[in-house]
Amino acid sequence: MNNFNQIIQQYKNDTESVYNTWFVDNDQRLKAFRTIRRGIIQVVEDIKNKSFPNDFKNSSLEFVLNCIAEQKQVFVGVSHPFYWKPKLRIPDIYENQTNKIAFGQFLENCINAKNEEQVLREIVKLDELKIKGLGPAVASILYFLHPTWFPPFNTAIVNGFNFLFKDKKKLGSWSEYLKIRETLIETNTKFKSELSNDLGAIAGLCFEIGTQKMLIGNDDYLSEEERHKFEKNIVKRQKEIIEEKKEDSLHSEMQYHLLKIGASLGFDVTPASNDKSKAFNAQSFSFISINKFPELPCDKDTQNTIKLIDVLWFEKGTNNIIGAFEVEKSTSIYSGILRLSDLYFSISDGDEVFYIIIPDSREKDVIQQLNRPAIKNSKMNIRYILFSELRANCDAICKFGTDHSIMEKIAKSIQ
């Protein structure tokens, strides 16, 4: 560990490392914490209400794991341990009601925990139940509840940990995970000024090493096959980063069109609270938007969720929301719907319009999500607009529109 500082600097100085592309420079990562927490609360509620299905597919747990998997670089494959494997009857939290309730209670107690010792006790209790197929893959869920207490956990992170610390820890047991956690926390504390309180930073370092996207020291120990794999991983990572930058640019473009239209219709407009510094075509969002977000008649947590909606239109000079828009690219459409539903069920007075803005290729996905019983059976009417329609008609709407109903000309609805 004498050269650990050097390893950290190598990790941080690589502009394509997960430290820079996932951990530091990623607004979607920050949004994910609130969305995943709300999703876990829904899992608990579904188990309590006996509406949690006997399968992973179409469950609230699937939504949670999909949201985690969208943190592409570190969490690819995070859903696999939770897929229902009927022949093996694992993980045994779908058909076995006792295990299902135990899992729900575990999640609820972890959400409400005030310190890490409480979560550790819950892990020990869960482990003692020996629920078949339910192992420390759950730790990646815990990370999004308590990122300063519990690191995420997967094969690549374990491989990187073993290489970095010259260890032989295994993937499948909670006891091994807890030992890894202790070592990572101890190391993180020692090098905290170079890393972060958030254990995602040091876990990301293990991931980089475990996937051979980062080599420590001399690479002479690599075989030709391993060297080829390393080079292939580098090319793959570069492609992923280029693709993500294109998606971010598209996202900003759609937000800009919505801000521009809202302002032209006479509304006060604002992007998501963490997007105000963005710009499109040299047009800064902050120059179009209101300076201060209006105080809403709801609790602070709900207001913070609503502030993350991609674009909001307010009646001029008031806190009355008229339009709410979520722009979705490759991320889960349902997470955007959840933010809109927070607004609807907390402060709606009936005059709002709700829209999901999606790539043309995702029309089937949005229809599927809007057909979810919880959305379809509510009085909340969410329409959707395709990227191509918004882009093609933005200037015409700005020129000829007189009120928000002009958006219906380019919107679609499942109702």
N, C-alpha and C positions, 0 to 999 in steps of 0.2 A: 504493500500500500504506500510505499515511499513516493511513488510517482503518480499518486492518485490525483493530485492537483493538476498535473500535466494532462491526465486523461480527461478530467472535467473540462479543461480549456479546449482540448481537441474537439470534444463533444459540442461545446458552446460556440466554437468558432466556425464549425461546419454549417453553412447557411442552409443546407438541405437536411440537417439532422432533425429528429423529432423534437428536440428542444426548441428549435427556431420555427419549425413549420406546424407543430402541434401544440407544444406547451406554452410558448410565449406569444407568438403572433397568430392567434386564432380566436376570433370572437365567438365562433360556433362552439368551441370547447366550453367557454364560459356560459353560454346559453344552455348548453346540455345539462349542466348541474341542476338547474331549476326544473327543467322538463323531466329529467330522470327521477328526481325526487317526487314530483307530482305523480309520475307513472307508478312509482313504488307504493305510494299512498293508495293509488287505485287498485293495485294488486291486493293490498291488505283488505280494502273495502270489499273487493270481489270475493275474497275467501270468507270474510265475515258474513256476507250476504248469500253465500252458497251459489254465487253466479260465476265462480271461476271454473272454467271447463276442465274436462278430463283429457286435455291435450294441450300442448304448447301452442299449436297453431291457432291464430285469432284470439289469443288470450292477452290480457293486459301485461303479463310477463313478457310475451313476445315483443310487445311495443317497447318495453323498457330495454330489452336486450338489443333490439334494432337501433334504438337511440344511442346505446353505448357503442355498438358496432360501427356507427357512423363516424366515430372518432377513429378514422380509417387506419392510421399508421400503427397504432398500438393495439387496437382491439378487434382486428379482423378475426373472425372465428369465435368471438366471445359467446355466441348463441349456441354453438354446437353441444356443449355439455348439458344444455337444458332441453334439447329436442327430445320429444317423447319417443322412446324406442320400445314399442309394444312387446316385442318378443322377449326382450331382456327385462321389461317392466322397470326401466330406469329413465330419468331419475324418478323415484317413487313418491312424487308429490302431486300426482294427477289423479290416480284412481284410489289411492289410500287416503281417506278423509282425515285420519289422525295425523298423518305426516303432513298433509296439506295445511291443516290448522297450525301445526308446530312451525312450519315454514312461515306462515303468515304472522304468527306471534313473534318469531325471530326478527322478521323485517320491521314490524311495528316497534318493537323494543329497541332495535338499532336506530331507527329514525329518531326516536325520542330520547336516546341516550345523551346524557350531559357530560360524560367523560369516557375515555377509552376503556377504562376498567369495566364499565358496564357492558360494552360491546364484547370485550374479551370473555366475560362471563356467559354472554349469549352464544358465542362461538363454541365454548366448552360444552354448554347444554345441548346445542344442536349436534355437535360431534358425538356426544354420548348416546344420542338416539340411533346412530348408525343407519341413517336413512340411505337406502341403496342408491348409489349413483349421484348423491348430492354431496359434492366435495368443495374444496376451496376455490372453485371457479366463481362461487358466490362473492369472493373477495373483490372482484371487479365491480360488483354492485355496491359493496361497502365503500369502495374508493369514492364513488360519486355522492355518497352520503357524508363521509368524513375524510376528505382528501389529505388532512394533516395527520391522521391517525393510522390509516390503512393504505398500503400500496396496492395497485392492481396486480393481477396474477395470471400469467399464461405461460405456455411452453417457451416462447422466445425469451420472456423475462427470466424464467428459471435457468435457461441455458446460458444467458448472459451473466446472471448472478454466479453460477457455478464457475464459469471461466474467469470472471473478475476476482472472485474470492477463493479460487482453487478449492471448490467444495463439490459435493456430490448429492445435493438435495434433489428430492423427487417431486413429481408434480401433484400426486393424487391425495395427499393427506393434509388435514388441518394442522397437525403438529409440525410438519415440515414448513408449511406456509408461515406459521407463527415464528419459527426460528429464522426464516428468511426476513420476516418483518423486523425482528429485533436487530439483526445485523444491518439492515438498510436504515433503520431509524438511528442507530448508533453512528453509522458512517455519515448519514445526512446531518446529524447534529454537529459532528466534527467539521464538516465542510459546508455548513449552512450558508455562510456568507457567499459561497460560490454557487450554491444550488438554490433551494427554496424550502419554505415550510411545507409546501404542497409536495407530497411524496411522488407525484407524477413525474417530477423532474428526474429523480434518481432512478425510478422505474423505467423511464424513457431511455436512460443511459444503458441499463441492463438490456433493454429491448434492442437497442442499436448494436450492441455487442453480440447478443444472442442470434440476431438475424444476419450477422456478418456484414452489416451495412457500415460498421465502424471496426477497424482493426487497431489493436493495441500494439504499439511498437513495430518491430520488424515483421514483415509478412512472409519470411522465408519458410516458416513452418507449414504453410499452406500447400496442399497437393495441387496438381493441375486441375482436378475436378473441383476442389474447394475454391481455387482462384477463379475458375470460370463462373462458379455460382456467385461469388462475391461481385465480380464485374457485372453479371446479369442483374443482381440486386440493385447495384448503383444505377444502371440504365432504367430499371423499373421505377425506382424512386424518383428519378428526374422526370419521367413521364407523368407520374402521379402528381408531382408538384406543379408541373406545367398545366395539367388538367384542372387542378384545384384553383390555380390563379385565373384560368379562363372562367371557371364557375363563379368565383368572387367578382370578376368583372361584370358578368351577366347579372348577378344579384344586384350590384350597385347600379347598373343601367336601369333595371326595372324599378328600383327604389326611386331613382332620379325622375323617371317618367311620372310616377305616382305623386311625388312631391310637386313637380311642375304643374300637373293637372290640378291638384288640390289647391295650390296657390292661385292658379288662373280662375278657379271657380269661386274664389273669395274666402277660402277657409284658412285658418291657422294650421300649419302642417309641421310635422316632426318625424324624423326617422327613429329607429330604435335607439335607446339611450347610449349604446356602445357603438353606434354607427355615425355619430354626428361629425366626426373628423373625416369621413369619406368624401369622395368627389367623383363626378363622372364628366368626361369631356371638359376638364378644367373648371367645372361648376361645383363649388363646394356646397355640401348639404347644409352646412351651418349658415350660409348666406341666404338660403331659402326658408330655413326653419325658424320657428319661434325660439327666443332665447332661453326661456324657462318653461319646464314642463308644468302644466297646471296641476294643482292639488285635486285629487279625485276623492269622491265620497266613499272610500273603502279603506281597509287596513293597509299597512305599509307593505306587507309581503305581496298582497294582490296588486297593489300599485306598481311594485317593482316588476312583477310579471307582465303587466299591461305595458309598461315602458319598454319592454323588449319586443313588442309587436313591430314589425318592419317599418310600417308607415301608418301614421294616424292623422286624420283630419278632424279639427275642432271647429265648432261654430265660432266665428270671429270674436275674440276677446273673452271667451268663456272656457269652462272646463267640460262643455258638452261635446262628447265625441260623436261625430257624424259618420265617419268612414274608418274602417280598420282593415288593413291589408297585410297578409303574410306572403312573402316571396319564398317559394321552395324550389330547390334545385335537385341535388341528389339526396338531400336530407329527408327525414321522415315527414311526410305531409301531415300526419296525425299530430306531431308536436306543434305545428303551426295552428292546427284546429284547436288544440288544448289552450293555447294562449288566447285565441279569439273567444273560446267558451268561458275562460276566466272573466273576460270583460262582460260577456253577455249575462252570466249568472250572478255577477256581483253588482254592476252599476248600470245595466241597460235600462233605458227608458222608452225603448221601442222605435226610436228614430234613426238607429244606426244601420249601416249597411256593412256586410262582412264579405271579404273576397280573399280567395287563395289565388296567387299568381304562379303559374306553373309552366315549365317547358312543354312544348307541343307533344313531346314523346311520352309525357307522364299523365295524359288525360285519363287513361284507364285506372291508374293508381288513385287519382283524386276522386273519381266516381266511386271506387271501392271504399275509400275512407269516409266519404260523405254518406254512404249507405250503411255505415255502422248504426246499429239500433239506437245507441245513446245520442247520436247526432240527428238521425232521421226522425226519431220520435219526439225530439225537442221542437220548440217553436222557432229555434234559431235557423234562419235561412242563410246559408253560406253559398255564394255563387263562386265560380272560378273563371279566370281569364287566362288565355294562352299568351305566352311571351310574344309570339308573332303578332297577335292582335293588338296588344298594348303598344308595341314598338311602331307598328304601321299607322295607328290611329291617334297617337299622342298629340301631335300638332293640330289635327282637325278637332279633337275634343277641346283642346285649349282655346281654339278659335271660335267654335260654335256652341260650346257647352254653357248652360246657364245654371244648372244645379247638378247634384250628384246623380240624378236619374240618368244622365247621359252615359254613365258607365254600363248601364244595362244593355246598351246597344252592342257592346263587345263581350258581354258576360254570358256564361252558360249556367244552367241550374239543373239539378237532378229531379227537382219537384215539378 
